[in-house]
Amino acid sequence: MLNQLLLKEYAKLSGYTEKAIREKIHKGVWAEGIHYYRAPDRHIIINIAEVEKWQRKQA
C-alpha cells in the first residue's frame, strides 16, 4: 500500500480539491514534514497516514 501520493493524485482519490489541500497547507492546518513534504523538484507529496490521523482527530 502506498504511504504517500502527489497532491494531484491525492485530490483525485480523497475528494478534497487541489485548492482545498493547498489552503490547508498555506494556513498551516497541515504541517510540512508531517502531513506533507516537498520533493526536490518542489512537488508536494501528501503523507496519507498522517492526514488520516488528522482526519480522525477532527471527527
Secondary structure, 3 states (H helix, E strand, C coil): CCCEEEHHHHHHHHCCCHHHHHHHHHHCCCCECCCEEECCCCCEEEEHHHHHHHHHHHC
